[in-house]
């Protein structure tokens, strides 16, 4: 059976390539001087961000076409994608924690 949420090296590689393209497009679209190092760094940052979004999309059962779109956008946006995901993760973690006891000096006898 073909499981749509199954992660294979081929799928991951194709999505990573799409994320790299997003990162490279961003580097090319920015004004100022361009260098080979910035170009390669933009590709690696895009690939990492896209891969993180790819795994999140697979975990939540997002369809393939929407996953490709999210991965490409994450590659283009770059580091702010990670900032956004980290903020959402902290919010989710905060909501799942049980209420804490008040400090000892605030407890009533």
N, C-alpha and C positions, 0 to 999 in steps of 0.2 A: 504494500500500500504506500501511496505517496502522501506523507504527512506534511501539510503546509507549514507547520511550525518547526519542522525538523531543520536543524542547522547543519549544512554540509560545507566542506572547504570551498567547493565551487561557488555556492551562493555567497558565502562570506567574502571570497575573493572578488566577485563581481560587485558586491555592494561596497567593498573597500575601495575598489577602483573608481566607482562613482563618487565616493566621498573625497578621494584624492583630486578628482577633476573639479569638484566644488571648491576645495582649498586652493587649487592652482588658479581657477578663474578669479577668486577673490584677490589673490596676489597680483594678477595681471591687471585687475580693474582699479587697484589703488594707485593714487598719484604719487609722484616722487621717483626716486631712483630705484631701480630694480637690480637685484643681484641674484646670482645662482643660489647662494646660501638661503636667502629669504624665500626663493621660489621652492626649494626643496623642503624647507621648514614648513611653509604653508601647506605643502602636500602631506607631510607627516602629521601635522596638527589636524588637517581635514580628515585624514584616514582614521586617526584615533577617535575623534569626535563622532564620525560617522559609524564607526564600529560600536561605540557605546550606545548610540541611538538604535542601531540595528538589533542589538541584544534586547534592549528595552521593548522595541516593537515586537520582536518575536515572543517575548514573555507575555505580552498583552494580546497576542493573537491578531495583530494588525495585518491587513491584507498586503499582498506583495507589491502592488502598484503604489500604495500609500507609503509602505516601508521604503521603497526606492526614493520617493519624493522627500521623505523625512531625512534619509541618509544623505542625499545630495545637499539639502539645505543645511544640515548639521556640518557637513564638510565646508560649505561656503561660509557659514557664520563663524565656525572655529571655536576658539576658547570661550566666548560668551555662552555657547551651548552647554559647556560643562558647568559654568557658573549657574545657569538656570536649572540644570538637573540637580546640582548639589543643593540649591535652595529648596527645591521641591522635596528632595529626600530628607532634608532636615525638618521640613514642615510635617511630612508623613511620619517621621520618627517621633516628633514631639506629640502628635495626635495619638500615637499608639502607646505612649508611656502612661502608667497609672499615676494618679495624683500623688504627689509626694507629701510626706508628713511635714507639718510646720516645724520650724527650728525649735530646739529644746527650750529656749527662753520664751517662746510664745505659747507653749503648752500650758494649759490651765490645770491646777491640781485636782 
